[in-house]
Amino acid sequence: MTISDVARQAGVSTGTVSNVLNRPDRVDPGMVKRVQSAISALGYVRNSAARSLAAGSSSSVGFVLVDLANSFFADMARGAEVEAERSGFYLLLANSDVRVEKQKAYLEHFAQEQVAGTLLTAVGSDLSGVPDARGAGQHVVLLDVDPSCAATSCTVTTDYEAAGYLAATHLIGLGRRHIAFAGGPLTSHAVGGRWRGAQRAVAESGGYAALEHLDSSDVRVKDGQMIGERLLAERTGGTDGIVAAADLVAFGLMQRLLEGGVQIPAEVALVACDDNKSAYGSAVPISTIDLPGFEMGRSAMQLLLDELQNEEHHLHRNVVIPPRLTVRESSVGRT
């Protein structure tokens, strides 16, 4: 079904149909009604892709998320969508599912579809597909990546070192001395930053507290369960505080510790990082460092819109949004 079919059905010119679709305020109300009746009768849907090609612009923005099951990234999408809607754009979501090849395929797809621009939370620090997307004329803004890896793009990050520092400082302030940092490879930008923050907090304690790392290959529930089993097997009454690299790690870890008879927080106080909504259902509400996903998504969309609207004068920059501590029962008990 084409615009010509609509014009024939309504008995008007194709130009009139175009005006009704794009500038209805310039068309006689009676004529608008005739054209809209024809559109309804024929089931006509405008070809936005063709329209974008003709106009040289699109009203859609792509967002490739690394893990849509993680509420941190879902919050980013919500923030970006709010800002996009405010500016008349639509947000198209894609989930790379922590797979580099899928990330690259979605970036290529969005470039082929000629969306106005793309937001990306990359798999680790792997920016596969970004140079090709930019080479195809795409504007790309990166979220949750090491800014040093992204000199040719705007970036939005949170201060992961501050997150680890807040968590460990909270435990030390509660009198915990033997602290374990649980989960994740330290080569990860996010986990490594949290580890360095915890190290700094322990160093500032002047020898009052000690810190060890209990590593895992990822930051999911099963990794926390594995670490919990390790703590139960090795437990001699040493560890009295835990900074979990992510809430899902804390969730799995807590399951195993509670099953093993460990009292939380009486024996072991626990603080996690990222305030993942998947961990809200824990038997003991988890104290956590809130990562500002919503604000990061909104800020990233603002940067992208500035790049689209002021391309000639736009300067790439890195926006850092600080985290904050939310105290719950896992570290302070019921209050």
C-alpha positions in Angstrom: 0.0 0.0 0.0 1.5 3.3 -1.1 0.7 7.0 -0.7 -0.6 7.0 -4.3 -3.2 4.4 -3.3 -4.3 6.6 -0.5 -4.5 9.6 -2.8 -6.6 7.6 -5.3 -9.0 6.4 -2.6 -9.4 9.9 -1.2 -9.6 11.6 -4.6 -6.8 14.0 -3.9 -3.2 14.5 -5.0 -0.3 12.7 -3.4 1.0 16.1 -2.3 -2.2 16.6 -0.3 -1.8 13.2 1.4 1.9 14.1 2.2 0.7 17.3 3.8 -1.9 15.5 5.9 0.7 13.1 7.1 3.4 15.7 7.8 1.8 19.2 8.0 -1.9 18.6 8.8 -2.2 22.2 10.2 -1.8 23.5 6.6 -4.7 21.4 5.2 -8.4 22.1 5.3 -10.0 20.0 8.2 -12.5 18.4 5.8 -9.7 17.3 3.5 -7.8 15.9 6.5 -10.8 13.9 7.4 -11.1 12.5 3.9 -7.5 11.4 3.7 -7.6 9.9 7.2 -10.7 7.9 6.3 -8.8 6.6 3.2 -5.8 5.7 5.3 -8.0 3.8 7.7 -10.0 2.0 5.0 -6.8 0.9 3.2 -4.8 0.1 6.3 -1.9 2.3 5.0 1.2 2.5 7.2 3.9 5.0 6.3 7.3 3.7 5.4 9.4 5.4 8.1 12.7 3.8 6.7 12.1 5.3 3.3 11.0 8.6 4.8 14.2 8.7 6.8 16.3 8.0 3.7 14.6 10.8 1.9 14.9 13.3 4.7 18.4 12.2 5.7 17.4 11.7 9.3 15.5 9.3 11.6 13.4 9.6 14.7 14.7 6.4 16.2 17.7 5.8 18.5 19.2 2.4 19.1 20.3 1.2 22.5 22.4 -2.0 22.7 22.3 -3.3 26.3 24.8 -5.8 27.6 22.4 -7.7 29.8 18.7 -6.7 29.8 18.0 -9.2 32.7 20.1 -6.9 34.9 18.0 -4.1 36.3 21.0 -1.7 36.3 20.9 -1.8 32.5 17.1 -1.8 32.4 17.2 1.4 34.5 19.6 2.9 31.9 17.1 2.2 29.2 14.3 3.8 31.2 16.4 7.0 31.7 17.3 7.1 28.0 13.7 6.6 26.9 12.4 9.4 29.1 14.9 11.8 27.5 14.3 10.5 24.0 10.5 11.0 24.3 11.0 14.5 25.5 12.9 15.3 22.3 10.5 13.4 19.9 12.7 10.3 19.5 11.8 6.6 19.8 14.1 4.2 21.6 14.9 0.8 20.0 16.3 -1.8 22.5 18.7 -4.6 21.7 20.2 -7.1 24.2 23.7 -8.4 23.4 23.4 -10.9 26.3 27.1 -10.4 27.2 28.2 -11.7 23.7 30.6 -9.6 21.7 29.5 -11.0 18.3 25.9 -10.1 19.1 26.9 -6.6 20.2 28.7 -6.2 16.8 25.7 -7.5 14.9 23.3 -5.1 16.5 25.6 -2.1 15.9 25.8 -3.1 12.3 22.0 -3.6 12.1 21.3 -0.1 13.6 23.8 1.4 11.1 22.1 -0.3 8.2 18.7 0.9 9.4 20.2 4.4 9.6 18.9 5.2 13.1 19.8 8.7 14.3 22.4 7.4 16.8 23.2 4.6 19.1 23.8 4.1 22.8 26.0 1.2 23.8 26.8 -0.6 27.1 29.8 -2.7 25.8 30.7 -6.2 26.7 33.6 -5.6 29.1 35.8 -3.0 27.5 35.4 -4.6 24.0 34.2 -2.0 21.6 33.8 -4.4 18.7 31.6 -2.8 16.0 32.0 0.8 17.2 34.6 1.9 14.7 32.6 0.4 11.8 29.4 2.1 13.1 31.2 5.4 13.3 32.7 4.8 9.8 29.1 4.3 8.5 28.2 7.8 9.9 26.6 6.6 13.2 26.9 8.7 16.3 27.7 6.4 19.3 27.6 7.2 23.0 29.1 4.7 25.4 27.9 3.8 28.9 29.6 2.0 31.7 33.0 1.7 29.9 36.5 2.7 30.8 36.7 6.3 29.3 40.4 5.7 28.4 39.2 3.1 25.8 36.8 5.6 24.1 38.6 8.7 22.9 36.3 9.1 19.9 33.0 8.9 21.8 31.2 10.6 24.6 31.0 8.3 27.7 28.8 8.1 30.8 30.2 6.2 33.8 29.7 5.9 37.5 32.6 6.0 40.0 33.2 2.4 40.7 36.1 3.1 43.0 33.8 5.3 45.1 31.3 2.4 45.3 33.9 0.0 46.7 35.1 2.7 49.1 31.6 3.5 50.4 30.9 -0.2 51.0 34.1 -1.0 52.8 34.0 2.2 54.8 30.5 1.3 56.0 31.7 -2.1 57.2 34.7 -0.7 59.0 32.5 1.9 60.6 30.4 -0.9 62.0 33.5 -2.4 63.6 34.2 -5.1 61.0 37.9 -6.0 60.8 38.2 -9.0 58.5 36.7 -8.0 55.2 36.3 -10.2 52.1 35.8 -8.7 48.7 33.6 -11.3 47.0 33.2 -12.0 43.3 34.3 -11.1 39.8 37.6 -10.9 37.9 39.6 -7.8 38.9 40.4 -7.2 35.2 36.8 -6.0 34.8 36.5 -2.2 34.7 33.6 -2.2 37.2 34.9 -4.9 39.6 38.5 -3.7 39.5 37.3 -0.2 40.4 35.3 -1.5 43.4 38.2 -3.5 44.6 40.5 -0.5 44.5 38.0 1.5 46.4 37.8 -1.2 49.1 41.6 -1.3 49.2 41.7 2.4 49.8 39.2 2.3 52.6 41.1 -0.5 54.4 44.4 1.3 53.9 42.9 4.4 55.5 41.9 2.3 58.6 45.6 2.3 59.6 45.8 -1.4 60.1 42.5 -1.7 61.9 41.0 -3.8 59.0 42.3 -6.4 56.6 41.0 -7.3 53.1 41.1 -10.4 51.0 39.7 -11.1 47.5 37.5 -14.2 46.9 37.4 -14.3 43.1 34.9 -15.8 40.6 34.7 -15.9 36.8 31.5 -13.7 36.8 29.1 -11.7 39.0 26.0 -13.9 38.9 24.0 -15.8 41.6 25.9 -19.0 41.0 29.2 -17.2 41.6 28.0 -16.0 45.0 26.8 -19.5 45.9 30.3 -20.9 45.0 32.0 -18.3 47.2 29.5 -18.9 50.0 30.4 -22.6 49.9 34.1 -21.7 50.0 33.6 -19.5 53.1 31.6 -22.2 54.9 34.3 -24.8 54.2 37.1 -22.5 55.3 35.3 -20.7 58.1 37.2 -20.3 61.3 35.4 -17.2 62.6 37.7 -14.8 60.6 35.6 -13.1 58.0 33.1 -10.7 59.6 32.4 -8.4 56.7 31.8 -8.9 53.0 31.8 -6.4 50.1 30.1 -8.3 47.2 31.1 -7.1 43.8 27.5 -7.2 42.7 24.0 -7.7 44.2 23.5 -11.0 42.4 26.8 -12.3 44.0 25.5 -11.1 47.4 22.2 -12.9 46.8 23.8 -16.2 46.0 26.4 -15.8 48.8 23.7 -15.0 51.4 21.7 -18.1 50.4 24.6 -20.4 51.1 25.7 -18.7 54.3 22.2 -18.7 55.8 21.8 -22.4 54.8 25.1 -23.0 56.6 23.8 -21.4 59.8 25.7 -18.1 59.6 23.8 -15.3 61.2 23.6 -12.1 59.1 24.6 -9.5 60.1 25.4 -10.7 63.7 28.3 -12.8 62.5 28.9 -11.5 59.0 27.8 -8.1 57.7 27.2 -7.8 54.0 27.2 -4.9 51.5 26.7 -5.3 47.8 27.1 -3.1 44.8 24.6 -2.0 42.1 21.1 -2.2 43.8 19.9 -4.9 41.4 16.2 -5.4 41.7 16.7 -9.1 41.3 18.2 -9.2 44.8 15.2 -7.5 46.5 13.6 -10.8 47.4 16.5 -11.9 49.6 15.6 -13.4 53.0 17.6 -10.5 54.6 17.3 -7.1 52.8 20.7 -6.3 51.3 22.6 -3.1 52.0 24.0 -1.9 48.7 25.7 0.8 46.7 23.1 2.3 44.4 24.5 2.7 40.9 22.7 5.5 39.0 21.4 3.6 36.0 18.5 5.9 35.3 20.6 9.0 35.5 23.3 7.4 33.3 20.8 6.6 30.6 19.3 10.0 30.7 22.7 11.7 30.6 23.8 9.5 27.7 20.8 10.4 25.6 21.4 14.1 26.3 25.0 13.8 25.0 23.8 11.9 21.9 21.1 14.6 21.2 23.8 17.3 21.6 26.0 15.5 19.1 23.1 15.1 16.6 21.9 18.7 16.9 25.3 20.5 17.3 27.6 18.2 15.4 29.9 20.9 14.1 30.6 22.3 17.6 30.1 19.1 19.7 33.0 18.1 21.9 33.2 14.5 23.2 33.3 14.4 27.0 33.0 11.9 29.9 30.2 12.3 32.5 30.8 10.6 35.8 27.7 10.2 38.1 28.5 9.3 41.7 27.0 6.2 43.5 25.3 6.3 47.0 24.9 3.9 49.9 21.6 2.4 50.9 21.7 0.7 54.3 19.5 -2.3 54.9 19.3 -5.2 57.2 22.2 -7.2 55.9 24.7 -4.9 57.5 23.0 -3.2 60.4 20.2 -5.7 61.3 16.6 -4.7 61.9 16.1 -1.2 63.1 
